[in-house]
Amino acid sequence: MTNDAPDEGVRLAKRVASQLGCSRAEAERYIAGGWVSVDGNVAEDPAMRVLPSQDVRLLPGATAEEPAPVTILLHKPAGFHSGVGARGEPALACLRPEALAQGHGQPRLLKRHLHKLTLTSPLETDASGLVIYSQDFRVVRKLVEESARVEQEFIVHVTGTIKEGGLALLNHGLNFNGKPIAPMKVSWQNEHRLRFALKGVRPGLIDHMCREVGLEIVEMRRIRIGRVPMAGLQAGQWRYLLDHERF
């Protein structure tokens, strides 16, 4: 075992454990949870070195419970790729502290929130709308393994003239990749906007359906996944899934 050299400071976890009279493991949980500040700045690395002169504090509301996995809801702007195709900027670049919508649970972004995120709901690069990233295996299982049972809602701005009987075909009667498309709910919102509510969404599906009935997509936006709407998020903004929300 090596001793910490005085001129190099000590590990933050050791300092916190000493100040609080707790175990090193408990100190590391405080740090991982974003509850420890060094000279006024949140410190998330238990191995960082701190000097005796530095101010180390436990923030109000601190808990040593194991940090819970997070699920992130992002309003992906058009032109950012969420995992479909290689064009455009990666949507994960939007997950910045200044883009966190206020009044939705977690007050700040921690580095650990960006580790081991799973994209559960791919969305075409040219489309905008709700995209989900999660560390929670329960959310991943629901939205990936059970995706065929989760309804999604899209608002699609189209141009062109729909062929006779086209709306009925959109609801049921078209094929995709040689297989019949399951029935869904498609309705006009106005003369240029369609609402799609469907399950088992696949990239390119809605675009294919529109072209089959003589329409071309101008803009497509996903506004809901399961029971969770995108309501209130502006393009580029994100928030955490709240404890009471279920897909």
Beta strands, then each sheet from edge to edge (+ up, - down):
strand 1: 10-11
strand 2: 36-38
strand 3: 41-42
strand 4: 49-50
strand 5: 56-58
strand 6: 71-76
strand 7: 80-81
strand 8: 89-90
strand 9: 118-119
strand 10: 128-134
strand 11: 151-160
strand 12: 175-176
strand 13: 179-180
strand 14: 185-190
strand 15: 193-199
strand 16: 215-225
strand 17: 228-229
strand 18: 238-240
sheet 1: 1+ 4-
sheet 2: 3+ 2- 5+
sheet 3: 9+ 10- 6+ 18-
sheet 4: 7+ 8+
sheet 5: 9+ 10- 16- 11+ 15- 14+
sheet 6: 9+ 10- 16- 17+
sheet 7: 12+ 13-
end
